[in-house]
């Protein structure tokens, strides 16, 4: 395989990997996706915290009733 053929093959593989985006567009998309992922994780953390607090309140309430 000639160097030109290899370069063309690599170029086609790169284009396929980027999904038709330019490298700059792919970088921006990756950055936006990561920011969204961070927001999703923060929301999940807050939801888990709220669940834990409710569970703790229920446990404390149950212990208060059984300790009387």
N, CA, C and O atoms as a printed pandas DataFrame, in Angstrom:
     atom_number atom_name residue_name chain_id  residue_number  x_coord  y_coord  z_coord
0              1         N          UNK        A               1    0.854   -1.169    0.000
1              2        CA          UNK        A               1    0.000    0.000    0.000
2              3         C          UNK        A               1    0.899    1.232    0.000
3              4         O          UNK        A               1    1.821    1.350    0.807
4              5         N          UNK        A               2    0.608    2.147   -0.926
5              6        CA          UNK        A               2    1.432    3.346   -1.023
6              7         C          UNK        A               2    1.094    4.308    0.123
7              8         O          UNK        A               2    0.064    4.184    0.785
8              9         N          UNK        A               3    1.986    5.253    0.327
9             10        CA          UNK        A               3    1.772    6.226    1.391
10            11         C          UNK        A               3    0.524    7.064    1.127
11            12         O          UNK        A               3   -0.200    7.429    2.053
12            13         N          UNK        A               4    0.282    7.365   -0.162
13            14        CA          UNK        A               4   -0.912    8.136   -0.520
14            15         C          UNK        A               4   -2.177    7.341   -0.199
15            16         O          UNK        A               4   -3.137    7.894    0.336
16            17         N          UNK        A               5   -2.183    6.050   -0.522
17            18        CA          UNK        A               5   -3.335    5.198   -0.218
18            19         C          UNK        A               5   -3.560    5.124    1.293
19            20         O          UNK        A               5   -4.694    5.182    1.768
20            21         N          UNK        A               6   -2.490    4.999    2.017
21            22        CA          UNK        A               6   -2.574    4.934    3.464
22            23         C          UNK        A               6   -3.129    6.239    4.030
23            24         O          UNK        A               6   -3.979    6.217    4.920
24            25         N          UNK        A               7   -2.652    7.379    3.516
25            26        CA          UNK        A               7   -3.151    8.683    3.960
26            27         C          UNK        A               7   -4.652    8.822    3.685
27            28         O          UNK        A               7   -5.397    9.332    4.521
28            29         N          UNK        A               8   -5.083    8.368    2.514
29            30        CA          UNK        A               8   -6.505    8.446    2.167
30            31         C          UNK        A               8   -7.337    7.551    3.080
31            32         O          UNK        A               8   -8.433    7.924    3.498
32            33         N          UNK        A               9   -6.813    6.381    3.383
33            34        CA          UNK        A               9   -7.527    5.456    4.257
34            35         C          UNK        A               9   -7.644    6.049    5.664
35            36         O          UNK        A               9   -8.704    5.986    6.287
36            37         N          UNK        A              10   -6.561    6.615    6.146
37            38        CA          UNK        A              10   -6.568    7.246    7.466
38            39         C          UNK        A              10   -7.552    8.418    7.478
39            40         O          UNK        A              10   -8.288    8.600    8.448
40            41         N          UNK        A              11   -7.564    9.204    6.413
41            42        CA          UNK        A              11   -8.483   10.338    6.315
42            43         C          UNK        A              11   -9.935    9.875    6.349
43            44         O          UNK        A              11  -10.764   10.489    7.021
44            45         N          UNK        A              12  -10.251    8.800    5.634
45            46        CA          UNK        A              12  -11.617    8.259    5.649
46            47         C          UNK        A              12  -11.984    7.741    7.040
47            48         O          UNK        A              12  -13.108    7.943    7.501
48            49         N          UNK        A              13  -11.050    7.082    7.701
49            50        CA          UNK        A              13  -11.306    6.572    9.047
50            51         C          UNK        A              13  -11.526    7.730   10.030
51            52         O          UNK        A              13  -12.408    7.659   10.887
52            53         N          UNK        A              14  -10.744    8.769    9.908
53            54        CA          UNK        A              14  -10.875    9.933   10.782
54            55         C          UNK        A              14  -12.222   10.608   10.561
55            56         O          UNK        A              14  -12.902   10.978   11.518
56            57         N          UNK        A              15  -12.606   10.769    9.297
57            58        CA          UNK        A              15  -13.906   11.377    8.991
58            59         C          UNK        A              15  -15.045   10.535    9.555
59            60         O          UNK        A              15  -16.014   11.078   10.086
60            61         N          UNK        A              16  -14.934    9.230    9.444
61            62        CA          UNK        A              16  -15.973    8.350    9.981
62            63         C          UNK        A              16  -16.034    8.463   11.504
63            64         O          UNK        A              16  -17.120    8.492   12.084
64            65         N          UNK        A              17  -14.880    8.528   12.145
65            66        CA          UNK        A              17  -14.831    8.627   13.604
66            67         C          UNK        A              17  -15.406    9.958   14.097
67            68         O          UNK        A              17  -16.009   10.018   15.169
68            69         N          UNK        A              18  -15.220   11.007   13.324
69            70        CA          UNK        A              18  -15.711   12.325   13.717
70            71         C          UNK        A              18  -17.182   12.523   13.354
71            72         O          UNK        A              18  -17.778   13.543   13.700
72            73         N          UNK        A              19  -17.757   11.562   12.666
73            74        CA          UNK        A              19  -19.173   11.660   12.317
74            75         C          UNK        A              19  -19.481   12.821   11.394
75            76         O          UNK        A              19  -20.563   13.404   11.474
76            77         N          UNK        A              20  -18.571   13.160   10.537
77            78        CA          UNK        A              20  -18.799   14.250    9.595
78            79         C          UNK        A              20  -18.478   15.624   10.152
79            80         O          UNK        A              20  -18.602   16.621    9.440
80            81         N          UNK        A              21  -18.069   15.697   11.407
81            82        CA          UNK        A              21  -17.719   16.982   12.013
82            83         C          UNK        A              21  -16.257   17.313   11.732
83            84         O          UNK        A              21  -15.432   16.427   11.510
84            85         N          UNK        A              22  -15.960   18.603   11.747
85            86        CA          UNK        A              22  -14.554   18.991   11.669
86            87         C          UNK        A              22  -13.932   18.707   13.038
87            88         O          UNK        A              22  -14.659   18.562   14.020
88            89         N          UNK        A              23  -12.622   18.625   13.120
89            90        CA          UNK        A              23  -11.998   18.406   14.445
90            91         C          UNK        A              23  -12.419   19.473   15.457
91            92         O          UNK        A              23  -12.645   19.159   16.626
92            93         N          UNK        A              24  -12.524   20.722   15.022
93            94        CA          UNK        A              24  -12.940   21.798   15.916
94            95         C          UNK        A              24  -14.373   21.576   16.397
95            96         O          UNK        A              24  -14.653   21.735   17.585
96            97         N          UNK        A              25  -15.278   21.213   15.500
97            98        CA          UNK        A              25  -16.667   20.935   15.876
98            99         C          UNK        A              25  -16.751   19.746   16.829
99           100         O          UNK        A              25  -17.532   19.760   17.781
100          101         N          UNK        A              26  -15.949   18.721   16.571
101          102        CA          UNK        A              26  -15.941   17.543   17.433
102          103         C          UNK        A              26  -15.469   17.906   18.840
103          104         O          UNK        A              26  -15.998   17.394   19.827
104          105         N          UNK        A              27  -14.484   18.781   18.929
105          106        CA          UNK        A              27  -13.977   19.221   20.225
106          107         C          UNK        A              27  -15.042   20.008   20.983
107          108         O          UNK        A              27  -15.228   19.807   22.183
108          109         N          UNK        A              28  -15.738   20.899   20.287
109          110        CA          UNK        A              28  -16.806   21.677   20.920
110          111         C          UNK        A              28  -17.917   20.749   21.385
111          112         O          UNK        A              28  -18.423   20.896   22.498
112          113         N          UNK        A              29  -18.303   19.791   20.541
113          114        CA          UNK        A              29  -19.361   18.844   20.901
114          115         C          UNK        A              29  -18.954   18.035   22.128
115          116         O          UNK        A              29  -19.762   17.835   23.035
116          117         N          UNK        A              30  -17.720   17.573   22.161
117          118        CA          UNK        A              30  -17.242   16.796   23.311
118          119         C          UNK        A              30  -17.272   17.640   24.579
119          120         O          UNK        A              30  -17.625   17.148   25.650
120          121         N          UNK        A              31  -16.906   18.896   24.458
121          122        CA          UNK        A              31  -16.910   19.795   25.611
122          123         C          UNK        A              31  -18.340   20.021   26.112
123          124         O          UNK        A              31  -18.585   19.994   27.318
124          125         N          UNK        A              32  -19.276   20.243   25.196
125          126        CA          UNK        A              32  -20.677   20.439   25.578
126          127         C          UNK        A              32  -21.256   19.174   26.197
127          128         O          UNK        A              32  -21.997   19.240   27.178
128          129         N          UNK        A              33  -20.914   18.018   25.621
129          130        CA          UNK        A              33  -21.385   16.744   26.166
130          131         C          UNK        A              33  -20.861   16.535   27.581
131          132         O          UNK        A              33  -21.585   16.059   28.455
132          133         N          UNK        A              34  -19.607   16.892   27.799
133          134        CA          UNK        A              34  -19.024   16.734   29.131
134          135         C          UNK        A              34  -19.704   17.664   30.129
135          136         O          UNK        A              34  -19.964   17.274   31.267
136          137         N          UNK        A              35  -19.991   18.888   29.706
137          138        CA          UNK        A              35  -20.677   19.837   30.586
138          139         C          UNK        A              35  -22.062   19.314   30.950
139          140         O          UNK        A              35  -22.490   19.430   32.098
140          141         N          UNK        A              36  -22.763   18.739   29.978
141          142        CA          UNK        A              36  -24.088   18.173   30.241
142          143         C          UNK        A              36  -23.973   16.998   31.206
143          144         O          UNK        A              36  -24.810   16.832   32.093
144          145         N          UNK        A              37  -22.942   16.192   31.032
145          146        CA          UNK        A              37  -22.720   15.044   31.901
146          147         C          UNK        A              37  -22.462   15.507   33.334
147          148         O          UNK        A              37  -22.958   14.897   34.281
148          149         N          UNK        A              38  -21.701   16.565   33.495
149          150        CA          UNK        A              38  -21.420   17.108   34.833
150          151         C          UNK        A              38  -22.724   17.578   35.470
151          152         O          UNK        A              38  -22.962   17.338   36.653
152          153         N          UNK        A              39  -23.568   18.247   34.685
153          154        CA          UNK        A              39  -24.848   18.722   35.206
154          155         C          UNK        A              39  -25.738   17.550   35.608
155          156         O          UNK        A              39  -26.405   17.597   36.642
156          157         N          UNK        A              40  -25.746   16.503   34.792
157          158        CA          UNK        A              40  -26.553   15.311   35.113
158          159         C          UNK        A              40  -26.062   14.654   36.400
159          160         O          UNK        A              40  -26.868   14.240   37.234
160          161         N          UNK        A              41  -24.763   14.559   36.559
161          162        CA          UNK        A              41  -24.206   13.954   37.774
162          163         C          UNK        A              41  -24.543   14.791   38.999
163          164         O          UNK        A              41  -24.855   14.245   40.058
164          165         N          UNK        A              42  -24.483   16.109   38.862
165          166        CA          UNK        A              42  -24.817   16.988   39.989
166          167         C          UNK        A              42  -26.284   16.822   40.372
167          168         O          UNK        A              42  -26.622   16.782   41.555
168          169         N          UNK        A              43  -27.149   16.726   39.370
169          170        CA          UNK        A              43  -28.575   16.533   39.650
170          171         C          UNK        A              43  -28.816   15.185   40.321
171          172         O          UNK        A              43  -29.620   15.083   41.248
172          173         N          UNK        A              44  -28.118   14.152   39.854
173          174        CA          UNK        A              44  -28.264   12.824   40.462
174          175         C          UNK        A              44  -27.769   12.838   41.901
175          176         O          UNK        A              44  -28.380   12.218   42.772
176          177         N          UNK        A              45  -26.668   13.539   42.161
177          178        CA          UNK        A              45  -26.149   13.646   43.531
178          179         C          UNK        A              45  -27.174   14.307   44.443
179          180         O          UNK        A              45  -27.415   13.845   45.558
180          181         N          UNK        A              46  -27.772   15.388   43.961
181          182        CA          UNK        A              46  -28.755   16.110   44.772
182          183         C          UNK        A              46  -29.972   15.236   45.032
183          184         O          UNK        A              46  -30.500   15.227   46.144
184          185         N          UNK        A              47  -30.417   14.513   44.036
185          186        CA          UNK        A              47  -31.569   13.628   44.209
186          187         C          UNK        A              47  -31.251   12.532   45.227
187          188         O          UNK        A              47  -32.079   12.211   46.080
188          189         N          UNK        A              48  -30.054   11.964   45.133
189          190        CA          UNK        A              48  -29.641   10.932   46.096
190          191         C          UNK        A              48  -29.532   11.505   47.503
191          192         O          UNK        A              48  -29.871   10.831   48.476
192          193         N          UNK        A              49  -29.065   12.733   47.616
193          194        CA          UNK        A              49  -28.958   13.384   48.925
194          195         C          UNK        A              49  -30.346   13.563   49.539
195          196         O          UNK        A              49  -30.553   13.300   50.724
196          197         N          UNK        A              50  -31.287   14.014   48.717
197          198        CA          UNK        A              50  -32.649   14.200   49.211
198          199         C          UNK        A              50  -33.252   12.868   49.659
199          200         O          UNK        A              50  -33.916   12.805   50.694
200          201         N          UNK        A              51  -33.027   11.822   48.895
201          202        CA          UNK        A              51  -33.530   10.496   49.274
202          203         C          UNK        A              51  -32.914   10.044   50.586
203          204         O          UNK        A              51  -33.609    9.510   51.451
204          205         N          UNK        A              52  -31.616   10.255   50.737
205          206        CA          UNK        A              52  -30.921    9.844   51.953
206          207         C          UNK        A              52  -31.461   10.602   53.167
207          208         O          UNK        A              52  -31.649   10.020   54.236
208          209         N          UNK        A              53  -31.706   11.895   52.997
209          210        CA          UNK        A              53  -32.247   12.680   54.111
210          211         C          UNK        A              53  -33.648   12.208   54.500
211          212         O          UNK        A              53  -33.973   12.125   55.685
212          213         N          UNK        A              54  -34.476   11.898   53.497
213          214        CA          UNK        A              54  -35.820   11.383   53.799
214          215         C          UNK        A              54  -35.728   10.038   54.515
215          216         O          UNK        A              54  -36.452    9.792   55.479
216          217         N          UNK        A              55  -34.843    9.175   54.043
217          218        CA          UNK        A              55  -34.659    7.864   54.670
218          219         C          UNK        A              55  -34.165    8.028   56.107
219          220         O          UNK        A              55  -34.648    7.347   57.013
220          221         N          UNK        A              56  -33.219    8.916   56.313
221          222        CA          UNK        A              56  -32.706    9.164   57.659
222          223         C          UNK        A              56  -33.827    9.670   58.577
223          224         O          UNK        A              56  -33.922    9.250   59.731
224          225         N          UNK        A              57  -34.663   10.559   58.071
225          226        CA          UNK        A              57  -35.781   11.062   58.869
226          227         C          UNK        A              57  -36.737    9.931   59.228
227          228         O          UNK        A              57  -37.228    9.876   60.355
228          229         N          UNK        A              58  -37.008    9.033   58.291
229          230        CA          UNK        A              58  -37.894    7.894   58.564
230          231         C          UNK        A              58  -37.276    6.954   59.598
231          232         O          UNK        A              58  -37.975    6.447   60.475
232          233         N          UNK        A              59  -35.979    6.725   59.495
233          234        CA          UNK        A              59  -35.290    5.859   60.462
234          235         C          UNK        A              59  -35.353    6.483   61.855
235          236         O          UNK        A              59  -35.641    5.799   62.838
236          237         N          UNK        A              60  -35.078    7.798   61.931
237          238        CA          UNK        A              60  -35.120    8.487   63.226
238          239         C          UNK        A              60  -36.533    8.447   63.796
239          240         O          UNK        A              60  -36.711    8.267   65.001
240          241         N          UNK        A              61  -37.526    8.612   62.951
241          242        CA          UNK        A              61  -38.913    8.572   63.400
242          243         C          UNK        A              61  -39.251    7.166   63.922
243          244         O          UNK        A              61  -39.896    7.024   64.961
244          245         N          UNK        A              62  -38.815    6.141   63.200
245          246        CA          UNK        A              62  -39.085    4.751   63.624
246          247         C          UNK        A              62  -38.374    4.445   64.933
247          248         O          UNK        A              62  -38.938    3.767   65.792
248          249         N          UNK        A              63  -37.161    4.926   65.102
249          250        CA          UNK        A              63  -36.422    4.681   66.346
250          251         C          UNK        A              63  -37.079    5.418   67.501
251          252         O          UNK        A              63  -37.097    4.920   68.626
252          253         N          UNK        A              64  -37.614    6.589   67.235
253          254        CA          UNK        A              64  -38.281    7.360   68.283
254          255         C          UNK        A              64  -39.551    6.645   68.761
255          256         O          UNK        A              64  -39.878    6.669   69.947
256          257         N          UNK        A              65  -40.248    6.022   67.838
257          258        CA          UNK        A              65  -41.461    5.310   68.197
258          259         C          UNK        A              65  -41.130    4.037   68.959
259          260         O          UNK        A              65  -41.823    3.709   69.922
260          261         N          UNK        A              66  -40.095    3.311   68.559
261          262        CA          UNK        A              66  -39.760    2.066   69.216
262          263         C          UNK        A              66  -39.049    2.285   70.546
263          264         O          UNK        A              66  -39.041    1.402   71.404
264          265         N          UNK        A              67  -38.453    3.467   70.714
265          266        CA          UNK        A              67  -37.747    3.755   71.951
266          267         C          UNK        A              67  -38.658    4.278   73.056
267          268         O          UNK        A              67  -38.211    4.426   74.193
268          269         N          UNK        A              68  -39.910    4.559   72.757
269          270        CA          UNK        A              68  -40.836    5.109   73.760
270          271         C          UNK        A              68  -41.358    4.076   74.686
271          272         O          UNK        A              68  -42.145    4.390   75.580
